[in-house]
Amino acid sequence: MAVLTTTAVVKGGMPILRVTHDDDDGAWQFHTGHTVDAGEAMIVALREIVKRDPSVTSLADLPYGWIAVRESVTSEWRRSPHP
């Protein structure tokens, strides 16, 4: 499965702190939580994200249109509807 992320996650090794499950197309996005430029966007296989951070598997049941955020890689994921 292809997912959206950024060069900061894939090449920069930054932690995944924000995950979205898009309502309109069901796409998954994995981000650092910082604002990103469109030029930093990447499409990668979900397995690459899971290799980097296995904790994202706990979000597999995140409903369409919801987000999960955390303060750090040791923090719990907090889920909510996407504003």
N, C-alpha and C positions, 0 to 999 in steps of 0.2 A: 504494500500500500504506500502510495506517495503522500508525503506530508510537507507542510511549509515550515520553514525555519529561517535562520539567518546565518551569515558567515561568522558572527560572534559566537554562536553556539557550536557550529561545526568546525570552523578553523581556529577560532580564538579560545575555545575551551571554556567559554563563559557558562554559568549554570542556567538551567531551565527553571524559571521562576513564574512563568505565566503560560498556561495552556488554554486554547480556545477550541471549541467544537462548533463550527459555524452552522448557523441555523439555515442559511439559504442553500448551501450545497453539501453540507455534512463534512466539509474539510476539517482536518486537524491542523492546528498551528502551535508551534513550540518556540517560545521566545524568552529572552532574558528579563523582560519587564521594562526595559528601556525603550524609548522611541527609536525606531529604525528608519533608515532611508530605503526606498524601494530598490536601490542598487545593491543592497545587502541581502536581499531575499534569495532563498535557495529552496529547491525541491529535492528532498532526499527520501530514501526508503524509511519507513517506520522502524525497521529493525536497527537502523543506524542510531536513531534517537534512543531506543531502548538500550542499546549497548552503552551509550553515554550516560544514561540515567534510568536504571531499571525501575525507579519509583514511579515513573509515569504509567506503568502498567496498572497501578491502583486507580487510574482515572479512566479505564476502559469503558465504564458505564456512565461517563459524563454525558448528560443529555445534549441533544442539539440545542444550540443557542446559549450554552452555559460556558463559564470560564472557571478555571482553578488557578489560584495564586498562592504563593508562599513567600516568606521573607528571605529564606536562605535554604540551602539544600538539606539542612537538618530540621527545618520547620515542617509542620503538618500542612498539607494542601487544604485550602479553604475554597469551597465551591459556592457559586452563586450564578443566577441568570445574568447573561451579558447585558450591560446597561444599554 
